[in-house]
Amino acid sequence: MTNQDLHGNPVTAPDGMARLQDELDKTNRRLRRLQRWGMGAACVLAVIAAGALVAAGMNGGLGSAAHAQTSPAPTQAAATVMTVNQLIVVDDQKRARAALGMIDGVGPALVLYDENGAGRTMYALDASGPVITMFDKKNKNRLRLNSADAVGPSLIMRDANGKTRSVIGLANEKPSIQLLDAAGAIVWSPN
């Protein structure tokens, strides 16, 4: 009895094993390409979903409700609903690049990570309301945009040491701007 290659042609045993190994290697390369494509597609979908969530939050709704003054209530589609505690999107090197889930002390959040694994941007809903926070490479909170329900929306900018240096917002429906020195003392405010 003779060995046969994948196409049924007779081959000697060593050549048949080499060809079989070659075909297996090619198949594995194709499978890895498909897996990378699938991960890339999942990452793109996550970014699109995050962008839609941000746009919905900025515009006050989704779709035709984009011009509404109130946020739409969550609905469940007729399709199957998937429930998870956390969704992590990884890159080709299996590094976390985005995570959607619950953060203790914050609430629901989407965190985007750089190539070194540092969280750089967080979109969250904490006890005070919706929040967008941006971090530097040393994990220092440098910029925070929030819509505090009790006080009003604000934009807070911090220096490299984490000290608040600028606050722009609406405090109790009145516009407010404050520039602060490194010690936290107000150095300029139009009020």
FENGIBEL-V470123 format. One record per residue. PHI is phi as a letter, one per 20 degrees, with the letter a starting at -180 (none if undefined). D_FIRST is the distance of its C-alpha to the first C-alpha in Angstrom with 1 decimal. Layout:
phi->(PHI,PHI)
d_first->(D_FIRST,D_FIRST)
This chain:
phi->(none,d,f,c,f,f,d,n,e,f,b,f,g,f,f,f,f,f,f,f,f,f,f,f,f,f,f,f,f,f,f,f,f,f,f,f,f,f,f,f,f,f,f,f,f,f,f,f,f,f,f,f,f,f,f,f,f,f,e,n,r,c,l,f,e,f,e,f,e,c,e,f,f,f,c,d,f,f,f,f,d,d,d,c,e,b,c,d,d,d,e,f,e,m,e,f,d,b,c,c,r,e,d,g,n,d,p,f,b,d,d,d,d,e,f,e,n,e,f,d,c,c,d,b,c,e,f,e,p,f,b,c,c,d,d,e,f,e,m,e,f,d,b,c,d,c,c,f,f,f,d,q,f,b,c,d,d,d,e,f,e,n,e,f,d,b,c,c,a,d,d,l,m,d,f,b,c,c,d,c,e,f,e,n,e,f,d,b,b,f,e)
d_first->(0.0,3.8,6.9,9.5,13.2,15.9,16.3,12.8,12.5,9.5,10.7,10.5,10.7,14.6,15.2,13.2,15.3,18.4,18.1,17.6,20.6,22.5,22.1,23.1,26.1,27.2,27.0,29.1,31.6,32.0,32.6,35.2,36.9,37.1,38.5,41.1,42.0,42.5,44.6,46.6,47.2,48.3,50.7,52.1,52.6,54.4,56.6,57.4,58.2,60.3,62.1,62.8,64.1,66.4,67.5,68.2,70.2,72.1,72.8,73.5,70.7,67.6,67.2,70.3,72.0,71.9,75.6,76.6,78.8,76.8,73.2,71.2,70.2,66.5,64.7,61.4,59.3,57.9,54.4,52.9,54.8,53.0,55.1,54.4,56.6,55.4,53.2,52.0,50.7,48.8,47.9,44.6,45.4,45.9,49.7,52.0,53.9,55.5,56.3,57.9,59.4,62.4,64.2,66.5,70.1,69.3,67.5,64.8,63.7,61.3,60.8,59.4,58.1,57.9,55.0,56.4,56.5,60.2,61.6,63.5,64.5,65.1,66.0,67.4,69.8,71.9,75.0,77.2,75.1,72.5,71.8,70.0,69.9,68.6,68.0,67.9,65.2,67.1,66.9,70.6,71.7,73.3,73.8,74.2,75.0,75.9,77.7,79.5,80.8,83.9,85.1,83.4,80.8,80.7,78.9,79.0,78.2,77.9,78.0,75.4,77.1,76.7,80.4,81.4,83.0,83.3,83.6,84.0,84.2,86.2,88.1,89.5,89.3,91.1,89.5,89.2,88.3,88.5,87.7,87.6,87.8,85.5,87.8,87.5,91.1,91.5,92.5,92.7,92.9,94.7,96.1)
